[in-house]
Amino acid sequence: MTQSNFFVAAKSAFCAAFLVAVFLHATGYIVPEDRGVLTFFVEFLVIGSGFIAYSYFHLARQFLRSAESGSQSSSASVTENQRFLHKDLSYLPLFGEVMAKHIESANTETERGSLKIMQVLDALYKLSGSLLERLNKNVQEAQSIKEIQAERLFADQELLRQMSEYIAAKSAQVHKDHDRIEEVLQQVKGLTGLTGLIRNIAKQTNLLALNASIEAARAGDAGRGFAVVADEVRTLSQETESATAAIDRAIIAVSDTVSNNLVSVLAGDHTQDEMQKVTEVSTSLQAILQDFSELNNYVELLSQESKEAMTFIHNGIVEALGNMQFQDISRQQLESVQHLFDELIVHFRQLSEQLNDSPGEPIVLEPLEVLLESHREKYVMRQQQENHNGVVGKPTNKDEQPAIELF
């Protein structure tokens, strides 16, 4: 088996690993949608290194078998092959270190990116929690304000009802007062008839006094005393006439004053305008109260919808934080692969040293089977146990490890 044949086999194995990894990624068997291209690259390296290691062991086993038989190879050829195997084995640890370094770098980058995402999500989680708490407080305050405003609206509606009743009562009272004043005016105007009667009596008394004076003059000295009485009666009649005229003027003045002032106040346009304005104010207040009630309902609805939206965002962030567990799973699995590479590197380094230092002596190393079995005890997840036991053909106890160990 020549060195060129080995590299051809290794290259073929690596290409086959790439095709297998691409197929498994496309079918979603290895790489779920939420793990990304970076994890696919890491698993491709793992599968590729596995194919290369398998190819190398297959070639090495064929070489050792041919070396043991000795029937088909000369001593010089065996020595040359041993020298080639020793040299090639000396590069295998270096190859493993390179692969392990790639895995470590990929794990570091994945962890760094996940940490940044978790930091952003954590900041959003705290902010959404603060906003949600504030919205809850605002909803409670809005509810309290709504209750207070409902009481005020009820009181204002009661006040408007009383105002409407007052307007109706005031209008009825105005009409009653108008009728009463009209009645008083009619009674006042009725006094002019009495003054006319008094005036007629005064005129007749004046005529009687004049006749008495004439008769007293005819009687001579015997009628002088009666003439004095007649003069006094005539004077009193004239004064009565003057008083009656004054009363007529006063009655007319009072009637005019009441008609021009009180009646106009009670039944005029001024009172009607005031009542119209009061009615308009009442109507406007009712419209304002209705608008305020609708605004209050709108604010309550807006607060409730904002609370529901923020609750949805908050729960989504919590769910996203929970889904970030895949990073812990990937990290633990990559660490297991890295530990396997480290042990494999140490194993082949020791094998190379023994072949170099003591080529004729028996190899004193723990077999890879023992190392692989000891590594199974270091798993921290049940999935790792299932993967390992599935490859080596052993059953898995469901209670051996937890489903995932978070850090």
C-alpha positions in Angstrom: 0.0 0.0 0.0 1.7 3.2 -1.1 1.4 6.7 0.3 -0.3 8.0 -2.8 -3.0 5.3 -2.5 -3.6 6.4 1.1 -4.1 10.1 0.1 -6.4 9.1 -2.7 -8.5 7.1 -0.3 -8.5 9.9 2.3 -9.6 12.4 -0.3 -12.3 10.1 -1.4 -13.4 9.6 2.1 -13.5 13.3 2.8 -15.6 14.0 -0.3 -17.9 11.2 0.7 -18.2 12.7 4.1 -19.1 16.1 2.6 -21.8 14.5 0.4 -23.2 12.6 3.4 -23.2 15.7 5.6 -25.0 17.7 2.8 -27.6 15.0 2.4 -28.2 14.8 6.2 -28.5 18.6 6.4 -30.9 18.7 3.5 -33.1 16.1 5.1 -33.0 17.8 8.5 -31.7 14.6 10.1 -28.7 16.1 11.7 -29.1 19.9 11.4 -32.5 21.3 12.5 -33.6 24.6 11.0 -32.8 26.6 14.2 -29.1 25.5 14.4 -27.8 27.1 11.3 -24.9 26.7 8.9 -22.2 27.0 11.5 -23.3 23.8 13.2 -23.5 22.1 9.8 -19.9 23.0 9.2 -18.9 21.6 12.6 -20.7 18.3 11.9 -19.2 18.1 8.5 -15.8 18.3 10.1 -16.7 15.6 12.5 -18.1 13.3 9.8 -15.1 14.0 7.5 -12.6 13.3 10.2 -14.4 10.0 11.1 -14.3 8.9 7.4 -10.6 9.8 7.2 -9.8 8.0 10.5 -11.7 4.9 9.3 -9.9 4.9 5.9 -6.6 5.2 7.6 -7.2 2.4 10.0 -8.5 0.2 7.2 -5.3 0.9 5.2 -3.1 0.4 8.3 -4.8 -2.9 9.1 -4.2 -4.2 5.6 -0.6 -3.1 5.9 -0.1 -4.9 9.2 -1.7 -8.0 7.9 0.6 -8.0 4.9 3.6 -7.3 7.1 2.7 -10.3 9.4 2.3 -12.7 6.5 5.8 -11.9 5.1 5.2 -14.3 2.2 4.4 -11.6 -0.2 6.9 -8.8 0.9 10.6 -8.7 1.3 12.3 -7.6 4.5 13.4 -4.3 2.9 9.8 -3.6 1.8 8.5 -4.3 5.3 11.0 -1.9 6.8 10.2 0.8 4.2 6.5 0.3 5.0 7.1 0.5 8.7 9.1 3.7 8.2 6.2 5.1 6.1 3.7 4.1 8.7 5.7 5.6 11.5 6.1 8.9 9.6 2.4 8.9 8.7 1.4 8.2 12.3 3.5 11.1 13.4 1.3 13.4 11.4 -2.0 11.9 12.6 -1.9 13.7 16.0 -1.2 17.0 14.1 -4.1 16.3 11.8 -6.3 15.6 14.9 -5.1 18.8 16.6 -6.1 20.8 13.5 -9.5 19.2 13.5 -9.9 19.8 17.2 -8.9 23.4 16.8 -11.6 23.9 14.1 -14.2 22.4 16.4 -13.0 24.5 19.3 -13.2 27.6 17.1 -16.6 26.8 15.8 -17.8 26.1 19.3 -16.4 29.4 20.5 -18.0 31.4 17.7 -21.3 29.6 18.2 -21.2 30.3 21.9 -20.2 34.0 21.4 -23.0 34.5 18.9 -25.5 32.8 21.1 -24.3 34.9 24.1 -24.9 38.1 22.1 -28.3 37.0 21.1 -29.2 36.0 24.7 -27.9 39.4 25.9 -30.1 41.2 23.4 -33.1 39.0 24.3 -32.4 39.5 27.9 -32.4 43.3 27.5 -35.7 43.0 25.5 -37.1 40.7 28.2 -36.3 43.2 30.9 -37.7 46.1 28.8 -40.8 44.2 27.9 -41.3 43.2 31.5 -41.0 46.8 32.6 -43.4 48.0 29.9 -45.8 45.2 30.7 -45.7 46.1 34.4 -46.3 49.8 33.5 -49.1 48.9 31.2 -50.7 46.8 33.9 -50.4 49.8 36.3 -51.9 52.1 33.6 -54.7 49.7 33.0 -55.5 49.7 36.7 -55.3 53.5 36.8 -57.5 53.7 33.7 -60.0 51.5 35.4 -59.9 53.6 38.5 -60.3 56.8 36.4 -63.2 55.2 34.5 -65.0 54.4 37.8 -64.5 58.0 39.0 -65.6 59.4 35.7 -68.6 57.1 35.7 -69.6 58.6 39.0 -69.1 62.1 37.7 -71.0 61.3 34.5 -73.9 60.0 36.6 -73.8 63.2 38.8 -73.6 65.4 35.7 -76.5 63.6 34.1 -78.5 64.1 37.2 -77.6 67.8 37.2 -78.7 68.1 33.6 -82.0 66.4 34.5 -82.5 68.8 37.3 -81.6 71.7 35.0 -84.1 70.5 32.4 -86.8 70.2 35.0 -85.9 73.7 36.2 -86.2 75.1 32.7 -89.6 73.5 32.3 -90.8 74.8 35.7 -89.3 78.2 35.0 -91.2 78.4 31.7 -94.4 77.4 33.4 -93.8 79.9 36.2 -93.2 82.7 33.7 -96.5 82.0 32.0 -98.3 82.0 35.4 -96.7 85.3 36.4 -97.6 86.8 33.1 -101.3 85.9 33.6 -101.2 87.2 37.2 -99.7 90.6 36.1 -102.3 90.8 33.4 -104.9 90.3 36.0 -103.4 93.0 38.2 -103.3 95.4 35.3 -106.9 94.8 34.6 -107.8 95.5 38.2 -105.7 98.7 38.2 -107.4 99.8 35.0 -110.7 99.0 36.7 -109.9 101.8 39.3 -110.4 104.4 36.6 -114.1 103.6 36.6 -114.3 104.4 40.3 -112.5 107.7 39.9 -115.0 108.6 37.2 -117.9 107.9 39.6 -116.3 110.1 42.2 -115.8 112.8 39.6 -119.5 112.7 38.7 -120.5 112.9 42.4 -118.2 115.9 42.8 -119.7 117.6 39.8 -123.2 117.0 41.1 -122.2 118.2 44.6 -120.8 121.3 43.0 -124.1 122.0 41.2 -126.0 121.5 44.4 -123.7 123.9 46.2 -124.2 126.4 43.5 -128.0 126.1 43.7 -127.8 126.4 47.5 -125.8 129.6 47.2 -128.4 131.1 44.8 -131.2 130.2 47.2 -129.3 131.7 50.2 -128.8 134.9 48.3 -132.6 135.1 47.7 -133.3 134.5 51.4 -131.2 137.6 52.4 -129.9 137.7 55.9 -131.7 134.6 56.9 -129.8 132.5 54.3 -126.3 133.8 54.9 -125.3 130.9 57.2 -126.5 128.5 54.6 -124.5 130.3 51.9 -121.3 129.8 53.9 -122.0 126.0 54.1 -122.8 126.0 50.4 -119.4 127.7 49.6 -117.6 125.1 51.7 -119.4 122.3 49.9 -118.5 123.7 46.6 -114.9 124.2 47.6 -114.8 120.5 48.8 -116.3 119.4 45.5 -113.6 121.2 43.6 -110.9 119.7 45.7 -112.5 116.3 45.2 -112.4 116.9 41.4 -108.7 117.8 41.6 -107.9 114.7 43.7 -109.8 112.5 41.4 -107.9 113.8 38.4 -104.6 113.2 40.3 -105.7 109.6 41.1 -106.5 109.1 37.4 -103.1 110.3 36.4 -101.5 108.0 39.1 -103.4 105.0 38.0 -102.5 105.6 34.3 -98.8 106.0 35.3 -98.8 102.8 37.3 -100.6 100.9 34.6 -98.1 102.2 32.0 -95.1 101.3 34.2 -96.3 97.8 34.8 -97.1 97.3 31.2 -93.8 98.7 29.9 -91.5 97.0 32.5 -92.8 93.9 34.3 -94.9 92.5 31.5 -92.0 92.9 29.0 -89.6 91.2 31.5 -91.9 88.3 32.1 -93.3 87.8 28.6 -90.8 89.6 26.3 -88.1 88.3 24.0 -85.4 88.7 26.7 -86.8 85.9 28.8 -87.3 83.7 25.7 -83.7 84.3 24.7 -82.4 83.3 28.1 -84.3 80.1 28.2 -83.2 79.3 24.7 -79.5 79.8 25.7 -80.0 77.6 28.8 -81.5 74.9 26.6 -78.5 75.1 24.2 -76.1 74.9 27.1 -77.9 71.8 28.4 -77.8 70.2 24.9 -74.0 71.0 24.6 -73.3 69.5 28.0 -75.1 66.3 27.1 -73.1 66.0 23.9 -69.8 66.6 25.8 -70.7 64.0 28.3 -71.5 61.5 25.5 -68.2 62.2 23.8 -66.3 61.9 27.0 -68.0 58.6 27.7 -67.0 57.3 24.2 -63.4 58.6 24.7 -63.2 56.8 28.1 -64.3 53.5 26.4 -61.7 54.1 23.6 -58.9 54.7 26.1 -59.9 51.5 28.0 -59.9 49.5 24.8 -56.6 50.9 23.7 -55.0 50.1 27.1 -56.4 46.6 27.0 -55.1 46.0 23.4 -51.7 47.4 24.3 -51.5 45.1 27.3 -52.4 42.1 25.2 -49.8 43.0 22.5 -47.1 43.6 25.1 -48.0 40.3 26.9 -47.6 38.5 23.5 -44.2 40.1 22.9 -43.1 39.3 26.4 -44.1 35.7 26.1 -42.4 35.5 22.7 -39.2 36.7 24.2 -39.5 34.2 27.0 -40.0 31.4 24.5 -37.1 32.7 22.4 -34.9 32.6 25.5 -36.1 29.0 26.1 -35.2 28.0 22.5 -31.6 29.2 23.0 -31.0 25.9 24.9 -29.8 24.5 21.6 -26.5 26.3 22.2 -26.0 24.3 25.4 -26.8 21.1 23.6 -24.4 21.9 20.7 -21.7 23.0 23.1 -21.9 19.8 25.2 -21.9 17.6 22.1 -18.9 19.5 20.6 -17.0 19.3 23.8 -17.6 15.5 23.8 -16.2 15.4 20.2 -13.3 17.5 21.2 -12.5 15.3 24.2 -12.5 12.3 21.8 -10.1 14.0 19.5 -7.8 14.9 22.4 -7.7 11.3 23.6 -7.2 10.1 20.0 -4.3 12.5 19.5 -2.6 11.4 22.7 -3.2 7.8 21.8 -1.6 8.0 18.4 1.3 10.2 19.7 2.1 7.5 22.2 1.8 4.9 19.5 4.1 6.8 17.2 6.7 7.2 20.0 6.6 3.5 20.8 7.1 2.5 17.2 10.0 5.0 16.9 11.7 4.1 20.2 11.0 0.4 20.4 10.0 -0.9 16.9 10.5 -4.5 17.8 8.8 -4.4 21.2 5.1 -5.1 21.8 2.9 -2.0 21.9 1.9 -1.2 25.5 -1.2 1.1 25.1 -4.8 1.0 26.2 -6.8 0.0 23.2 -9.1 2.5 21.6 -12.0 0.3 22.7 -11.2 1.0 26.3 -10.7 4.7 25.7 -14.1 4.9 23.9 -15.9 3.1 26.7 -14.3 5.3 29.4 -15.4 8.3 27.5 -19.0 7.1 27.6 -18.9 7.6 31.4 -18.3 11.4 30.9 -21.5 12.2 29.1 -23.9 14.6 30.7 -26.9 14.2 28.4 -29.1 11.3 27.6 -28.8 12.1 23.9 -25.1 11.6 24.1 -25.6 8.2 25.8 -28.1 7.2 23.1 -25.8 8.3 20.3 -22.9 6.4 21.7 -24.8 3.2 22.5 -26.5 3.3 19.1 -23.1 3.2 17.4 -21.5 0.5 19.6 -24.8 -1.5 19.7 -25.7 -1.2 23.4 -29.1 -0.5 25.0 -29.6 2.8 26.7 -31.2 3.2 30.1 -33.6 6.2 29.9 -32.8 7.2 33.5 -29.0 7.3 33.0 -28.7 11.0 32.2 -31.0 14.0 32.1 -32.3 15.2 28.7 -30.1 18.3 28.9 -27.8 19.9 31.4 -27.9 23.7 31.4 -25.0 25.9 32.5 
